[in-house]
Amino acid sequence: VQLQASGGGLVQAGGSLRLSCAASGRTFSFYNMGWFRQAPGKEREFVARITWSGGSTIYADSVKGRFTTSRDNAKNTLFLQMNSLKPEDTAVYYCAAKEGRGGSSDYAQYDYWGQGTQVTVSS
């Protein structure tokens, strides 16, 4: 499966952005999906994940209550709605697809990655 993330940009603290991740190739609904981010000089970190059906989501503590992930399997698209953005949310955001049963918060468990989209939050 090929993944393409979009929707990043520059926003003021307290603002919102909606990221999208368009999938092509194999059937999108085969995959559990995740969002990760990487800030300069830091390791890639888990943000959110969602099961193949969209029935279950899990979030990092740092974004819980502010970010929401969802998916539209009919349109082969994953979303990340980000509200109440903070400067510490600044990073390149990646979507990723995981084969096999179950989701994961470990980036090493994911098989396919999008190219990343930059999110910059100014104070």
C-alpha positions in Angstrom: 0.0 0.0 0.0 1.2 3.5 -0.8 0.5 6.3 1.6 0.5 10.1 1.1 0.0 12.5 4.0 -1.2 16.0 3.5 -2.8 18.9 5.4 0.2 20.2 7.4 1.0 23.9 7.7 1.7 26.8 10.0 -0.8 27.6 12.7 -0.9 29.7 15.9 -1.1 28.1 19.3 -4.7 27.2 20.0 -5.6 26.6 16.4 -6.6 23.5 14.5 -5.4 21.4 11.5 -6.7 18.3 9.9 -4.3 15.9 8.4 -5.2 13.4 5.7 -3.5 10.2 4.6 -4.6 8.9 1.2 -3.9 5.2 0.6 -3.6 3.4 -2.7 -2.7 -0.1 -3.8 -3.9 -2.9 -1.6 -7.2 -2.7 0.2 -7.0 0.0 2.8 -9.4 -1.8 5.2 -6.8 -4.6 5.6 -4.6 -2.3 7.7 -4.5 -1.0 11.2 -3.3 2.5 10.9 -1.2 4.8 13.0 0.0 8.4 13.3 3.5 9.2 14.5 5.5 12.4 14.6 9.1 13.4 14.8 10.5 16.8 16.0 14.0 17.9 15.1 16.6 16.1 17.2 14.0 13.8 18.7 13.0 10.2 18.1 9.8 9.4 16.3 6.9 9.1 18.7 3.5 7.6 18.7 0.5 9.9 18.4 -2.6 7.9 17.7 -3.8 4.6 16.2 -7.0 3.2 14.8 -8.1 -0.4 14.0 -9.0 -1.5 10.5 -12.7 -1.0 11.1 -12.3 2.3 12.9 -14.0 0.8 15.9 -11.1 1.4 18.3 -8.7 4.3 18.8 -5.8 4.9 21.2 -3.9 8.1 21.8 -0.7 9.3 23.3 -1.2 11.0 26.7 0.2 14.2 25.2 -2.6 14.5 22.6 -5.5 12.9 24.4 -8.6 15.1 24.4 -7.1 17.3 21.6 -6.5 15.0 18.7 -9.0 12.6 17.0 -8.1 10.0 14.4 -10.7 8.5 12.1 -10.9 6.7 8.8 -13.1 6.4 5.8 -12.5 3.0 4.3 -14.8 3.7 1.3 -12.5 6.6 0.4 -9.2 4.9 1.4 -8.4 7.8 3.7 -7.1 8.3 7.3 -7.6 11.5 9.2 -6.1 13.2 12.2 -8.1 16.2 13.5 -5.8 18.3 15.7 -7.3 20.9 18.0 -5.9 23.2 20.7 -2.5 22.9 19.1 0.6 23.7 21.2 4.1 24.7 20.1 5.3 21.3 21.4 3.1 19.7 18.7 5.5 21.0 16.1 6.9 18.1 14.1 6.7 16.1 10.9 3.7 13.9 11.1 3.6 10.5 9.4 0.9 8.0 8.7 1.7 4.4 8.8 0.0 1.1 8.0 0.4 -2.2 9.9 -0.3 -5.6 8.5 -1.5 -8.5 10.6 -3.7 -8.6 13.6 -3.9 -5.9 16.2 -2.6 -2.3 16.3 0.6 -1.1 17.9 2.1 2.1 19.4 5.6 0.9 18.4 6.7 2.5 15.1 8.9 -0.6 14.4 5.7 -2.7 14.0 4.5 -0.7 11.0 5.1 -1.9 7.5 4.3 1.1 5.3 4.9 4.8 5.7 3.8 8.0 4.1 6.3 10.7 3.3 5.3 13.0 6.2 3.8 16.5 6.5 5.2 19.4 8.5 3.1 20.9 11.2 4.4 24.1 12.8 2.7 25.7 15.8 3.8 29.2 16.6 3.4 30.7 20.1 
